[in-house]
Amino acid sequence: MPDKMSRESKFNLWGWFLFLICAVLFVTSAVKNGDILYLIGSIVFLVACLIFILPLLIKRIKDEDD
């Protein structure tokens, strides 16, 4: 079965996964350095990335079911 996900969607998904990796590294760095403001900002960034990636993942799962 051919992959129904467009090339643009794949790039978007990979981009958001890279943002997630960055967010996790930012959180790790903030914890290591004990910087609470940096930690809060990093967690907000991580949550925002998850919010943006969720619709892409839901669409991909839905397309695989069809």
C-alpha positions as CSV (number, residue, x, y, z in Angstrom):
1,M,0.0,0.0,0.0
2,P,1.5,3.3,-1.0
3,D,2.2,5.9,1.7
4,K,-0.6,8.5,1.6
5,M,1.3,11.1,3.6
6,S,2.5,13.9,1.4
7,R,6.1,14.9,1.2
8,E,5.3,18.2,2.9
9,S,3.5,16.5,5.8
10,K,6.6,14.2,6.3
11,F,8.9,17.2,6.4
12,N,6.5,19.0,8.9
13,L,6.5,15.9,11.1
14,W,10.2,15.5,11.0
15,G,10.7,19.2,11.8
16,W,8.4,18.9,14.8
17,F,10.3,15.8,16.1
18,L,13.5,17.8,15.9
19,F,11.9,20.7,17.8
20,L,10.8,18.1,20.4
21,I,14.4,16.9,20.7
22,C,15.6,20.5,21.2
23,A,12.9,21.1,23.8
24,V,14.0,18.0,25.8
25,L,17.6,19.1,25.6
26,F,16.6,22.6,26.8
27,V,14.8,21.1,29.8
28,T,17.7,18.9,30.6
29,S,20.1,21.9,30.4
30,A,17.8,24.0,32.6
31,V,17.6,21.3,35.3
32,K,21.4,20.8,35.2
33,N,22.0,24.5,35.6
34,G,19.3,25.1,38.1
35,D,17.8,28.0,36.2
36,I,14.1,28.1,37.0
37,L,13.1,30.7,34.4
38,Y,14.9,28.7,31.7
39,L,13.2,25.5,32.9
40,I,9.8,27.1,32.8
41,G,10.4,28.5,29.3
42,S,11.7,25.1,28.1
43,I,8.7,23.3,29.5
44,V,6.4,25.7,27.8
45,F,8.3,25.2,24.5
46,L,8.0,21.4,24.9
47,V,4.3,21.6,25.5
48,A,3.8,23.9,22.5
49,C,5.7,21.5,20.3
50,L,3.5,18.6,21.5
51,I,0.4,20.7,20.8
52,F,1.6,21.4,17.2
53,I,2.6,17.8,16.5
54,L,-0.6,16.2,17.8
55,P,-2.8,17.1,14.8
56,L,-0.1,15.7,12.4
57,L,0.1,12.4,14.3
58,I,-3.7,12.1,14.5
59,K,-4.0,12.8,10.8
60,R,-1.3,10.2,10.0
61,I,-3.0,7.5,12.1
62,K,-6.4,8.4,10.5
63,D,-4.9,8.1,7.0
64,E,-3.3,4.7,7.9
65,D,-6.7,3.4,9.0
66,D,-8.4,4.4,5.7
